[in-house]
Each structure stands twice: as C-alpha cells, then as structure tokens.
Amino acid sequence: MRDGYKIFKDENEICYITSGGYSPSLEKSIALALLSTDYTDIGTQVHVSIRNRPRTAVVVKTPFYNK
C-alpha cells in the first residue's frame, strides 16, 4: 500500500492512504490513513484499491507491533 491509494467501504470512497509500505519485520503491508470517526473502530474491514483491484484491509490500533 502506498500514499494516495483510495480506501472504500461498501463501494463508497471514504479516504486515502497518507503513508504506507511493506514492513519486513511484520511481513505484511502497513499504512496510515485519515479516516472519518465512523470507520475507526478496531477491526473494521475496508478495501484499498491497489492497481484498480480491491484488497481487504483492517483497522488496527497503533503501534503496529508489540514490544
């Protein structure tokens, strides 16, 4: 996931990614986005449009890792 990718919920564009990339330590993509408070509950599933293909993403609590 990269900055500028659009985020959707139920076919509606709700925001975009402000920063993101691949995390080698977590072995997955991570990103930050400015979400409306309607979509900030932990566990909320959204879709990110990556090269015009929807990919499922989940809202998680930051930081992305456990110490």
MDTraj code that builds the backbone (N, CA, C; nanometers):
import mdtraj as md
import numpy as np

residues = "MET ARG ASP GLY TYR LYS ILE PHE LYS ASP GLU ASN GLU ILE CYS TYR ILE THR SER GLY GLY TYR SER PRO SER LEU GLU LYS SER ILE ALA LEU ALA LEU LEU SER THR ASP TYR THR ASP ILE GLY THR GLN VAL HIS VAL SER ILE ARG ASN ARG PRO ARG THR ALA VAL VAL VAL LYS THR PRO PHE TYR ASN LYS".split()
xyz = np.array([
    [0.0843, -0.1170, 0.0000],
    [0.0000, 0.0000, 0.0000],
    [0.0890, 0.1236, 0.0000],
    [0.0498, 0.2203, -0.0769],
    [0.1281, 0.3429, -0.0917],
    [0.0397, 0.4653, -0.0682],
    [0.1054, 0.5787, -0.0447],
    [0.0293, 0.7016, -0.0234],
    [-0.0531, 0.7349, -0.1477],
    [-0.1734, 0.7830, -0.1234],
    [-0.2629, 0.8205, -0.2316],
    [-0.3612, 0.7121, -0.2734],
    [-0.3385, 0.5855, -0.2337],
    [-0.4330, 0.4800, -0.2692],
    [-0.5668, 0.5088, -0.2018],
    [-0.6750, 0.4855, -0.2722],
    [-0.8088, 0.5144, -0.2199],
    [-0.8592, 0.4000, -0.1326],
    [-0.9356, 0.4372, -0.0286],
    [-0.9943, 0.3398, 0.0631],
    [-1.1461, 0.3477, 0.0500],
    [-1.2090, 0.2290, 0.0432],
    [-1.3534, 0.2190, 0.0227],
    [-1.4185, 0.1383, 0.1340],
    [-1.5432, 0.1718, 0.1607],
    [-1.6292, 0.0933, 0.2496],
    [-1.7648, 0.0841, 0.1813],
    [-1.8100, -0.0378, 0.1549],
    [-1.9388, -0.0592, 0.0875],
    [-1.9493, 0.0210, -0.0417],
    [-1.8483, 0.0109, -0.1267],
    [-1.8474, 0.0753, -0.2592],
    [-1.8318, 0.2275, -0.2547],
    [-1.8241, 0.2879, -0.1351],
    [-1.8098, 0.4328, -0.1225],
    [-1.6664, 0.4676, -0.0847],
    [-1.6079, 0.5629, -0.1572],
    [-1.4742, 0.6082, -0.1231],
    [-1.4813, 0.6879, 0.0067],
    [-1.4029, 0.6469, 0.1068],
    [-1.4109, 0.7135, 0.2368],
    [-1.2860, 0.7943, 0.2705],
    [-1.1719, 0.7632, 0.2104],
    [-1.0499, 0.8395, 0.2357],
    [-0.9383, 0.7858, 0.1478],
    [-0.8147, 0.8203, 0.1835],
    [-0.6989, 0.7713, 0.1093],
    [-0.5835, 0.7489, 0.2062],
    [-0.4872, 0.6715, 0.1635],
    [-0.3707, 0.6424, 0.2453],
    [-0.2773, 0.7623, 0.2443],
    [-0.2296, 0.8011, 0.3622],
    [-0.1357, 0.9134, 0.3722],
    [0.0091, 0.8658, 0.3674],
    [0.0357, 0.7452, 0.4149],
    [0.1687, 0.6851, 0.4036],
    [0.1552, 0.5352, 0.4212],
    [0.2428, 0.4612, 0.3574],
    [0.2355, 0.3166, 0.3687],
    [0.3482, 0.2489, 0.2966],
    [0.3606, 0.1206, 0.3194],
    [0.4642, 0.0410, 0.2555],
    [0.4665, -0.0984, 0.3152],
    [0.5699, -0.1746, 0.2792],
    [0.5845, -0.3108, 0.3279],
    [0.6694, -0.3094, 0.4545],
    [0.6263, -0.3823, 0.5558],
    [0.7001, -0.3942, 0.6805],
    [0.7715, -0.5294, 0.6841],
    [0.9044, -0.5309, 0.6677],
    [0.9764, -0.6589, 0.6722],
    [0.9644, -0.7301, 0.8070],
    [0.9591, -0.6545, 0.9165],
    [0.9500, -0.7189, 1.0481],
    [0.8129, -0.7827, 1.0715],
    [0.7072, -0.7250, 1.0150],
    [0.5730, -0.7822, 1.0279],
    [0.5371, -0.8732, 0.9114],
    [0.6154, -0.8648, 0.8031],
    [0.5933, -0.9429, 0.6813],
    [0.4560, -0.9178, 0.6200],
    [0.4143, -0.7891, 0.6192],
    [0.2878, -0.7506, 0.5565],
    [0.2899, -0.6011, 0.5272],
    [0.1955, -0.5565, 0.4488],
    [0.1829, -0.4145, 0.4195],
    [0.1159, -0.3431, 0.5354],
    [0.1639, -0.2219, 0.5628],
    [0.1021, -0.1384, 0.6662],
    [0.0817, 0.0007, 0.6080],
    [-0.0144, 0.0741, 0.6620],
    [-0.0421, 0.2081, 0.6114],
    [-0.1117, 0.2916, 0.7169],
    [-0.1033, 0.4215, 0.6999],
    [-0.1772, 0.5167, 0.7815],
    [-0.2728, 0.5924, 0.6904],
    [-0.3916, 0.6220, 0.7428],
    [-0.4917, 0.6950, 0.6657],
    [-0.5712, 0.7838, 0.7604],
    [-0.6243, 0.8914, 0.7079],
    [-0.7109, 0.9798, 0.7859],
    [-0.8549, 0.9354, 0.7648],
    [-0.9039, 0.8543, 0.8572],
    [-1.0390, 0.8010, 0.8470],
    [-1.1376, 0.8881, 0.9228],
    [-1.2595, 0.8931, 0.8729],
    [-1.3692, 0.9547, 0.9469],
    [-1.3942, 0.8710, 1.0721],
    [-1.4402, 0.9328, 1.1792],
    [-1.4654, 0.8586, 1.3027],
    [-1.5684, 0.7473, 1.2857],
    [-1.6463, 0.7515, 1.1785],
    [-1.7436, 0.6447, 1.1512],
    [-1.6757, 0.5115, 1.1214],
    [-1.5471, 0.5141, 1.0855],
    [-1.4769, 0.3926, 1.0410],
    [-1.3550, 0.3599, 1.1254],
    [-1.3401, 0.4180, 1.2439],
    [-1.2187, 0.3995, 1.3222],
    [-1.2249, 0.2875, 1.4264],
    [-1.3343, 0.2159, 1.4353],
    [-1.3413, 0.1054, 1.5311],
    [-1.2393, -0.0020, 1.4931],
    [-1.1657, -0.0500, 1.5931],
    [-1.0669, -0.1549, 1.5703],
    [-1.1371, -0.2775, 1.5125],
    [-1.0806, -0.3326, 1.4057],
    [-1.1389, -0.4499, 1.3408],
    [-1.2269, -0.4177, 1.2215],
    [-1.2552, -0.2893, 1.1969],
    [-1.3366, -0.2507, 1.0817],
    [-1.2668, -0.2918, 0.9527],
    [-1.3372, -0.3625, 0.8659],
    [-1.2800, -0.4020, 0.7373],
    [-1.3132, -0.2980, 0.6321],
    [-1.2139, -0.2625, 0.5542],
    [-1.2289, -0.1698, 0.4424],
    [-1.1589, -0.2330, 0.3224],
    [-1.1693, -0.1685, 0.2088],
    [-1.0999, -0.2156, 0.0892],
    [-1.0116, -0.1044, 0.0354],
    [-0.8893, -0.1421, -0.0007],
    [-0.7950, -0.0494, -0.0611],
    [-0.7848, -0.0837, -0.2081],
    [-0.7948, 0.0174, -0.2929],
    [-0.7834, -0.0042, -0.4369],
    [-0.6359, 0.0009, -0.4750],
    [-0.5791, -0.1174, -0.5019],
    [-0.4384, -0.1286, -0.5418],
    [-0.4355, -0.1709, -0.6874],
    [-0.3892, -0.0800, -0.7725],
    [-0.3869, -0.1031, -0.9184],
    [-0.5245, -0.1459, -0.9690],
    [-0.6273, -0.0741, -0.9224],
    [-0.7671, -0.0959, -0.9601],
    [-0.8220, -0.2318, -0.9179],
    [-0.7599, -0.2934, -0.8186],
    [-0.8106, -0.4186, -0.7626],
    [-0.8361, -0.3976, -0.6140],
    [-0.9532, -0.4361, -0.5652],
    [-0.9818, -0.4183, -0.4222],
    [-0.9068, -0.5211, -0.3372],
    [-0.8433, -0.4729, -0.2325],
    [-0.7742, -0.5589, -0.1357],
    [-0.8294, -0.5280, 0.0021],
    [-0.8579, -0.6313, 0.0792],
    [-0.9137, -0.6133, 0.2120],
    [-0.8073, -0.5620, 0.3080],
    [-0.8450, -0.4650, 0.3902],
    [-0.7587, -0.4115, 0.4949],
    [-0.8414, -0.4017, 0.6228],
    [-0.7743, -0.4009, 0.7362],
    [-0.8407, -0.3977, 0.8660],
    [-0.7835, -0.2834, 0.9486],
    [-0.8707, -0.2102, 1.0160],
    [-0.8281, -0.1032, 1.1064],
    [-0.7710, -0.1680, 1.2325],
    [-0.6485, -0.1293, 1.2674],
    [-0.5825, -0.1821, 1.3871],
    [-0.5351, -0.0670, 1.4745],
    [-0.5042, -0.0988, 1.5981],
    [-0.4522, 0.0010, 1.6902],
    [-0.3030, 0.0203, 1.6640],
    [-0.2570, 0.1447, 1.6714],
    [-0.1140, 0.1687, 1.6592],
    [-0.0510, 0.1645, 1.7978],
    [0.0739, 0.1284, 1.8129],
    [0.1668, 0.0900, 1.7067],
    [0.1297, -0.0457, 1.6485],
    [0.1851, -0.0758, 1.5318],
    [0.1515, -0.1981, 1.4575],
    [0.2153, -0.3225, 1.5159],
    [0.2965, -0.3095, 1.6185],
    [0.3723, -0.4227, 1.6728],
    [0.3606, -0.4233, 1.8251],
    [0.3986, -0.5359, 1.8842],
    [0.4028, -0.5490, 2.0304],
    [0.5490, -0.5524, 2.0721],
    [0.5833, -0.4765, 2.1756],
    [0.7223, -0.4766, 2.2242],
    [0.7505, -0.6003, 2.3056],
])
top = md.Topology()
chain = top.add_chain()
for i, resn in enumerate(residues, 1):
    res = top.add_residue(resn, chain, resSeq=i)
    for name in ("N", "CA", "C"):
        top.add_atom(name, md.element.get_by_symbol(name[0]), res)
traj = md.Trajectory(xyz[None], top)
